């Protein structure tokens, strides 16, 4: 127990040192740091250790023969650049992003449609994926005066957990731990509130299979069930980084806060409503990822569970 606590304290000390260094970096230096670390991930660190081999496998599954090896290499390198830049952006966000300068930082795509959903007097589920800077997405709505419950996994290190909880709640949002989140989400839906979830993780054998990049992927049915039970609106979107050529200056980075789709769960009340609704928001997320595939977290095994896994489980139980 003592060794575990010492290790956690060491991890937190390293993290705080990183915070101190990155907070003081200008944007150009942060970008150069991210590119240098990304170069190391693809040129120095073995693929199996960095999980770049998983990213390559996923890109092959998603795009097939339409993507060359050179294109896959560029996306994997871009993915690592993006992830390291995202870490820097999260650390610098409280200092560089305020409500007063949001117009300098964000292009808010389909703003009016999104605001109408927020003001609809119906519960709203914000769905995104490991795409773009998902932390900025939920942080922004807190700045706008639309706080929401944010579902996230509990970190193993309690010191890091405390820091990320404070960060995610700094603009008025509330953190909901992923394990056992159902009750809190139901309470939010009952009072016609808002909640944010990531919808691109493998759900195992108990999930519903829908197409993601034209390939069946196990997806949590709980999202559709929650939306249907409480007649919720679903907003699918995310904040992805715009190219440097579109930046006005070098003081900060610009993002497109994109509303990709607004889905009315009332349109999916049929016998196959859960599957159809799950397919709709999964397809919407896919369309968003296709805009900037290098800003997606391809190292997650999205197609880990094969479509026949449930049938095999039933056969095993029957035997």
C-alpha positions in Angstrom: 0.0 0.0 0.0 2.8 2.4 0.9 4.7 1.6 -2.4 1.5 2.2 -4.3 0.9 5.6 -2.7 4.6 6.6 -3.3 4.2 5.7 -7.0 1.0 7.7 -7.3 2.7 10.7 -5.6 5.7 10.3 -8.0 3.3 10.2 -11.0 1.5 13.3 -9.7 4.8 15.1 -9.2 5.9 14.4 -12.8 2.5 15.6 -13.9 2.7 18.8 -12.0 6.2 19.4 -13.4 4.8 18.9 -16.9 2.0 21.4 -16.0 4.5 24.0 -14.9 6.6 23.7 -18.1 3.7 23.5 -20.6 1.8 26.4 -19.0 4.6 28.7 -19.8 5.1 27.7 -23.4 3.9 29.8 -26.3 1.7 28.1 -28.9 4.5 27.7 -31.5 6.7 26.0 -28.9 3.8 23.7 -27.8 3.3 22.6 -31.5 7.1 21.9 -31.9 7.1 19.9 -28.7 4.1 17.9 -29.9 5.7 17.2 -33.3 8.9 16.1 -31.6 7.2 13.7 -29.3 5.1 12.4 -32.2 8.3 11.8 -34.3 9.6 9.7 -31.4 6.4 7.7 -31.2 6.6 6.7 -34.8 10.4 6.5 -35.3 11.8 5.4 -32.0 9.1 3.7 -29.9 8.3 0.2 -31.2 4.8 0.0 -32.8 3.5 -2.7 -30.3 4.6 -0.6 -27.4 3.0 2.6 -28.7 0.0 0.8 -30.0 0.6 2.3 -33.4 0.1 -1.2 -34.8 -3.5 -1.1 -33.5 -4.0 2.2 -35.2 -2.7 0.8 -38.5 -5.0 -2.2 -38.2 -8.0 0.0 -37.4 -7.2 2.3 -40.4 -7.1 -0.8 -42.6 -10.4 -1.9 -41.3 -12.0 1.5 -41.7 -10.7 2.5 -45.1 -9.6 -0.8 -46.7 -7.6 -0.7 -50.0 -8.6 3.0 -50.5 -5.9 4.0 -48.1 -2.2 3.5 -49.0 0.5 2.7 -46.5 1.9 6.3 -47.0 -1.5 7.8 -46.2 -1.8 5.5 -43.1 1.7 6.6 -42.0 0.7 10.3 -42.3 -2.6 9.8 -40.3 -0.8 7.9 -37.5 1.9 10.6 -37.2 -0.9 13.2 -37.3 -2.8 11.4 -34.6 0.2 11.5 -32.3 0.8 15.2 -33.0 -2.8 15.8 -32.3 -2.8 13.9 -29.0 0.3 15.7 -27.7 -1.1 19.0 -28.8 -4.3 18.2 -27.0 -2.5 17.6 -23.8 -0.8 21.1 -24.1 -4.2 22.7 -25.0 -5.9 21.2 -21.9 -3.1 22.5 -19.7 -3.2 26.0 -21.2 -6.9 26.2 -21.6 -7.8 28.0 -18.3 -5.2 30.7 -19.1 -5.9 31.2 -22.8 -9.7 30.6 -23.2 -12.4 32.8 -21.7 -15.9 33.6 -22.6 -14.7 37.1 -23.7 -12.4 35.7 -26.4 -14.4 32.6 -27.5 -15.0 34.2 -30.9 -11.3 34.3 -31.5 -10.9 30.7 -30.6 -14.0 29.0 -32.0 -16.0 28.7 -35.2 -19.4 27.5 -33.9 -20.9 25.5 -36.8 -24.7 25.2 -36.8 -24.8 27.4 -33.7 -28.5 28.4 -34.0 -29.6 24.7 -34.4 -27.6 23.7 -31.3 -28.9 26.6 -29.2 -32.5 25.8 -30.1 -31.9 22.2 -28.9 -30.4 23.6 -25.6 -33.4 25.8 -25.1 -36.0 23.2 -26.0 -37.1 22.4 -22.5 -36.2 18.8 -23.2 -33.3 16.7 -21.9 -30.3 16.8 -24.2 -27.6 14.2 -24.6 -24.3 15.5 -26.1 -22.5 12.7 -27.9 -19.0 12.8 -29.2 -16.1 10.5 -29.5 -12.3 10.4 -29.0 -12.1 13.0 -31.8 -10.7 16.5 -31.8 -10.3 18.1 -28.4 -13.3 16.6 -26.6 -12.3 18.4 -23.3 -12.7 21.8 -25.0 -16.2 20.8 -26.3 -17.8 20.3 -22.9 -15.7 23.1 -21.3 -17.0 25.6 -23.8 -20.7 24.9 -23.1 -20.0 25.6 -19.4 -18.6 29.0 -20.4 -21.8 29.6 -22.4 -23.9 29.0 -19.3 -25.1 25.5 -20.3 -23.5 23.3 -17.7 -23.9 19.5 -18.1 -23.0 16.2 -16.5 -19.8 14.9 -18.0 -19.4 11.1 -17.9 -15.7 10.0 -17.6 -13.8 7.0 -16.3 -12.3 7.2 -12.8 -8.5 7.5 -12.9 -6.5 5.0 -10.9 -4.3 7.7 -9.4 -6.5 9.7 -6.9 -4.3 12.8 -7.1 -4.7 12.9 -10.9 -8.4 12.2 -10.5 -8.8 15.2 -8.2 -7.0 17.5 -10.7 -9.1 16.3 -13.7 -12.3 16.6 -11.7 -11.5 20.2 -10.8 -10.6 21.0 -14.4 -13.8 19.4 -15.8 -15.9 21.2 -13.3 -14.2 24.6 -13.6 -16.8 26.1 -15.9 -19.8 24.7 -14.0 -20.0 21.2 -15.4 -20.3 18.2 -13.0 -18.3 15.0 -13.3 -20.1 11.7 -13.4 -18.1 8.6 -12.9 -18.6 6.1 -15.8 -19.1 3.1 -13.5 -22.6 3.4 -12.1 -23.5 6.5 -14.1 -27.0 5.3 -14.9 -28.7 6.7 -11.8 -27.1 10.1 -12.1 -27.9 10.3 -15.8 -31.5 9.4 -15.2 -31.8 12.2 -12.6 -30.4 14.7 -15.1 -32.8 13.5 -17.8 -35.8 13.7 -15.4 -35.1 17.3 -14.7 -34.6 18.0 -18.4 -30.9 18.7 -18.0 -27.9 18.0 -20.2 -25.3 15.3 -20.2 -22.2 14.5 -22.3 -20.9 11.1 -23.2 -18.4 9.5 -25.6 -20.2 6.9 -27.8 -17.3 5.3 -29.7 -16.1 2.6 -27.3 -16.5 -1.2 -27.8 -19.5 -2.5 -25.7 -18.5 -6.1 -25.7 -21.0 -9.0 -26.2 -23.9 -7.1 -24.6 -23.8 -4.2 -27.1 -25.9 -3.6 -30.2 -24.0 -4.0 -33.5 -24.2 -1.1 -35.9 -22.0 -0.1 -38.9 -19.0 2.1 -38.2 -17.0 2.8 -41.3 -19.1 0.1 -43.0 -18.1 -2.6 -40.5 -20.2 -3.9 -37.6 -19.1 -2.5 -34.2 -20.5 -3.3 -30.8 -22.0 -0.1 -29.4 -23.6 0.6 -26.0 -27.4 0.4 -26.2 -27.8 2.4 -23.0 -27.5 5.7 -24.8 -30.4 4.9 -27.1 -32.4 3.5 -24.2 -31.9 6.6 -22.1 -32.8 8.9 -25.0 -36.0 6.9 -25.8 -37.1 6.6 -22.2 -36.8 10.4 -21.5 -37.7 11.7 -25.0 -34.3 13.4 -25.2 -32.7 15.3 -28.0 -29.3 14.0 -29.1 -26.6 16.5 -30.3 -23.7 14.8 -32.1 -20.6 17.0 -32.4 -17.1 17.8 -31.4 -14.3 20.5 -31.5 -11.7 19.8 -34.1 -8.6 21.9 -34.7 -8.5 24.0 -37.8 -5.4 24.1 -40.0 -2.7 26.6 -39.2 -3.4 28.5 -42.4 -6.8 29.6 -40.9 -5.3 30.9 -37.7 -5.5 34.6 -37.2 -2.4 34.8 -35.0 -0.2 32.6 -32.9 -1.6 33.4 -29.5 -3.9 30.4 -29.5 -5.4 27.7 -31.7 -8.7 27.9 -33.5 -11.3 25.1 -33.4 -14.4 24.3 -35.2 -17.1 23.5 -32.6 -19.2 21.5 -35.0 -22.7 20.3 -34.5 -22.8 17.4 -36.9 -26.3 16.2 -36.2 -29.4 16.9 -34.0 -31.5 13.8 -33.5 -35.0 13.7 -32.1 -35.5 10.4 -30.2 -39.2 10.7 -30.8 -38.6 9.7 -34.4 -37.3 6.3 -33.3 -40.2 4.8 -31.4 -40.6 1.7 -33.6 -39.8 -1.9 -32.7 -36.3 -1.5 -34.0 -35.8 2.0 -32.5 -32.8 1.2 -30.4 -30.8 -0.2 -33.4 -31.9 2.6 -35.7 -31.1 5.4 -33.2 -27.7 3.9 -32.4 -26.9 3.6 -36.1 -27.9 7.2 -36.6 -25.6 8.8 -34.0 -22.8 6.3 -34.9 -23.0 7.3 -38.6 -23.0 11.0 -37.6 -19.9 10.6 -35.5 -18.2 8.7 -38.5 -19.1 11.7 -40.8 -17.4 14.0 -38.3 -14.2 11.8 -38.1 -13.9 11.7 -41.9 -13.4 15.5 -41.9 -10.1 15.2 -40.0 -9.2 11.5 -39.5 -5.8 12.4 -38.0 -7.6 13.9 -35.0 -9.2 10.6 -34.1 -7.9 8.2 -31.4 -7.3 5.2 -33.7 -5.5 3.1 -31.0 -8.8 2.1 -29.4 -9.9 -1.3 -30.5 -13.3 -0.2 -31.8 -14.0 -3.5 -33.6 -12.7 -5.7 -30.8 -15.9 -7.7 -30.4 -16.9 -9.8 -33.5 -20.6 -9.7 -34.6 -21.1 -13.4 -33.8 -19.8 -13.1 -30.2 -23.3 -13.0 -28.7 -24.4 -16.1 -30.6 -21.3 -18.0 -29.5 -22.0 -17.0 -25.9 -25.5 -18.4 -26.1 -24.3 -21.6 -27.7 -21.7 -22.0 -24.9 -24.3 -21.4 -22.2 -26.7 -23.9 -23.8 -23.9 -26.6 -24.0 
